[in-house]
């Protein structure tokens, strides 16, 4: 069973916006904190934001004030709204359970370029 499916990436100019979606298996969604991660070329995967089952959120300093993570319990979906995008945001974005990561999916590519 595929438990995390990312979508919404694309090519955007600096200063632009994208909204990423992560469809999550319901059994996972209801219990665990879900994080958005990213991995740029030649870089380690990093956690950029997470949201608990109760709606508490955390953000990496690099994205505070620009990105917003949210969850919709009716759709079992976690979103990442990305505004004021910068070239350094270019990466493959993944979602996963924050504690005890499960298998990584394909992710969704975000490219910020003029």
SULHUWO-V936947 format. One record per backbone hydrogen bond with DSSP energy under -1.0 kcal/mol. CO is the residue of the C=O (numbers start at 1). NH is the residue of the N-H. Records with the same first field share a line. If there is no record, write none. Layout:
# SULHUWO-V936947
CO->NH ; NH
This chain:
# SULHUWO-V936947
3->25
5->23
7->21
10->111
12->113
13->16
16->85
18->82
20->80
21->7
22->78
23->5
25->29
26->30
28->31 ; 32
33->98
34->51
35->96
36->48 ; 49
37->94
38->46
39->92
40->43
46->38
48->60
49->36
50->58
51->34
52->55
56->52
58->50
60->63 ; 64
63->66 ; 67
66->83
68->81
70->79
72->75 ; 77
76->24
77->72
78->22
79->70
80->20
81->68
82->18
85->15
86->89
87->90
91->110
92->39
93->108
94->37
96->35
108->93
110->91
111->12
